[in-house]
Every structure is written in C-alpha cells, then in structure tokens.
Amino acid sequence: MKHHLDFEKPIVELQRKLDDLRTHPEMHSLGISFEEEIRLIERELHETKRQVFSNLSPWQRVQLARHPKRPYTLDYVRSVFTDFSELHGDRHFADDRAVVGGFARLGGDRVMVLGTQKGRDTKENILRNFGSAHPEGYRKALRLMKLADKFGIPIITLIDTAGAYPGIGAEERHIGEAIAVNLREMMLLEVPTIAAVIGEGGSGGALGIGVADRVLVLENAYYSVISPEGCASILWKDRAAASKAAAALRITARDLLELRLVDDVVPEPIGGAHTDPLAASVLLKKRLLHHLAEIRILSVEDRQRLRYEKFRAFGRVHEPLAAA
C-alpha cells in the first residue's frame, strides 16, 4: 500500500489522472490519442509539486524525513558506494543491528561508511530496533572509525535515527558514556570525516556518530536536540503541539545552515528523496565527493583544529547591545 502525506493529496490525485490517461484501454484500440491532455496534466502536476514543496512548513518537512518510503542508510550504501563489506560487533557485548558499517568505495576512494539503519516492516524494525542504537551500536561505530583511522581511510557516517535507545538495558550498559566517548574520540580522528543527516537526526543518538569535519543535511531531513513531540510535551504539555514545536526548534535544513550547525544542504528531487531514490543518491554522492576532496587537502593539524573550533562555536548567539 502506498503511503501519502496529507499535503501530498493534490499531487496524488493529479498523478492518478495522468496514470489513467496513459493506460486508458481505448487509446490504442480506437486510435484515440490523449497526448494533449497528458501534456496539460504533466505541466499542472509539475507546477503543483513546485508550489507544494517550495512552501513546506517545518512540521511537514519532519513528516517527509520520517516517510516510510524514504531511502535508508543501506539504500544509500548500495546506490552511492561500491564494494561494501559489512563488519559486525563491538568486541565487548554484541552486534547492534541498528548500526551498520564497513569498508566501501566512494568513486575511486576507499572509505569507511557507517550509519543508523531503520526497518521497512515490523520484522525488520524489531531487528533494527527502529533505528535506535544501544551502547554496543556506538561502540561498534567507534571500533570501525578507529580501524579506519589506523589505516588512513576517510570516514562517512549516515544519520537517520529518532534517538538512542532509552531502555533499561541500554542504561545498564552505559549508553550515555558510550555516546560521550564517541564525541571525544571523533574529535581526535586524524582522517577526513563527513557526516550526513539523511532523515531523522535526533538528539545524542544522532550526534554520537555526527562529529565530523563536514556535516551535511538533506533538504527534507531534520537535526534536533529533541523531537518535536518531545518538545511539545515539555513546553506545551501536549504532544499535539508538535507542529508548533517544530517551528520553534528551527530544525529544518535551511535553519540549520543559517545557524551554522551544518556545512551544506544536499538538495533532493522535487517531492522528496522517496519519489526518486536514484536521483537522491546521485545528488548525495556529488556533495560527498566535493567535500571529501576539500577536506583531504588539509593537514591533520588543520583538520582537527577546524573540527574543534566548529563544534565549540555551537550555541553562540550574537545580539546587539541595548542603547544606553
């Protein structure tokens, strides 16, 4: 069953009309042509998409970031990278399937790619824990990053999680400590590092693999210290105020770039990445290659210094002094 968001309904209706005309049984049998009608609807469909998706609210972009058909980490691994060889386990407790990673190639470069992975159905979501990692997931990620650092291989992380898993078992195995160690150790990596938020970027669960030389965000992804629903339940005592919270949090790609919390916004096909995953992959690959080429020319010392200065600058607010 296809999944459509409320604001996509005008587009869905036009697309249905277009499909009906293209597959009309009388087109060929009676020699009737609907080419002119098809061209008119195609133009109307394109204009409707442009109007709808150029004026999305922050909450609507959050909905797009969570779209069940949106490409996930392994989808991008298959379409953006080649020769992927997955590695497993944290060498301490277990293999967290919410975090995937391994060696791959990006263009002609060897890289270590890793990220959080959601599931497409109930069975896979249970296996992947809905993309919410346990402590062993972050420890696996750090193990792979240190392995890449040892061999001088650039690191690329793909972020798509509502947050780290908040269960009792995760607390017993010190999930806060695991994320904190990752923040510290990623800051010290000597190889080029790029993080890309491809869907949801929720709280410390996202930041735990998000400290990098360059942080990218897809056009309809979001990156936030808390989910809109969580913020709404705290500030308005009502999760129904999530749309108001999404606007107040300034979590969209455009806001993040303006606040200098990310370095680049990766455009998506009109309608979102789920409408054309292949085109979305091409756009992401282009930006990854561009930024990797820029980072590689820096010395290790410069990379570490700039990385540190970038994250230390987060949260600074400049306000004009009040008139005396």
Steps between C-alpha positions, in 0.01 A plus 500: 500500500633840405549755774401859434522798731206740530669783310585259216132430418468756213810349341370144547170586333671655198740206475205260507329689216823495302546126551139434398543692176827324418347157552151573359384183320346699213819684409629235264191295421302799366794706382417778746790711618514676836841652439383859538310424823805314632727796428260737679479282808878450502549877505237539773659219701845657477369841607301351788807315626706816476246702698442236767861408566639852487270611781520213748470577870764365743254235619432386144873461444518289816228282352701464179812410701299216656335386177495116501611489136795734554842344420679368808870456568538164326310634198760776463782256570383293202442795265773749598782263596648185347682193633334525842625243749305510826675458834326387817526521877643734762742238644348562844139388513311443175430602141242780495307472174375859534850609395655371178845567364794373306757566231380634164604716207372847420597564142863395495558555873502237770282610791344372819125557482269450796161616617175432679256269324120482531275218385239491222254268676423379852743207486790713376418783740525257790835380364625860455329628817331770289842654432563579869843373598606334826839573663656217301392675180701810587793288615489310170497830313802622696685174438448540125603866508823419687570221251461751215717751683773239542517438125447861391156441347240782493184449703144574387206465735132502400261612773135393514373441852237639731756462779700248696303218665382613848426155643616353832753269335659791315528695825650199677766477230572876526363649181578855615864406551517327161372810320726732701807293414405515131474879514847524650665246273343628177641841579850345504479297177779584256326393179243706307149452640158588356162455666175521303154518655283310251173489695451547870784645705380455854688615810818335627413188306579693183790699639664176619613441140471861386825673602675558169700745290191565290139446604249478216122480518257398229246763402208327673688353795510652848760518779388580853584470868149360557210378288216745434265273696738489796541876496123550477435270795746699713419857399130474413417185699343365184661290226236635260697826497780328307457723196542810717807345663654412163486865397637623833791254499627618158598148400462516122794493261469868412495603867792273586712651224409853607595418861827343376417166659555326166738575215289418197145415395471215250209562261239232446286420195179702497255315723768356726765229484237223509355609164828435316756316717748469213505875436533560876800267506667684212456834678637365828798334333590823320510697827692229685769491231519881496550532874737204524726660237504827697575336834779278369723791406511618864771385736405278794565789740277736302222243474498437873520871583218600266284210616548602863432868431185416303337307783621738770319782317162325526254689716661843471243771455594853399251766603539876458566691820207700628532875459626672813 
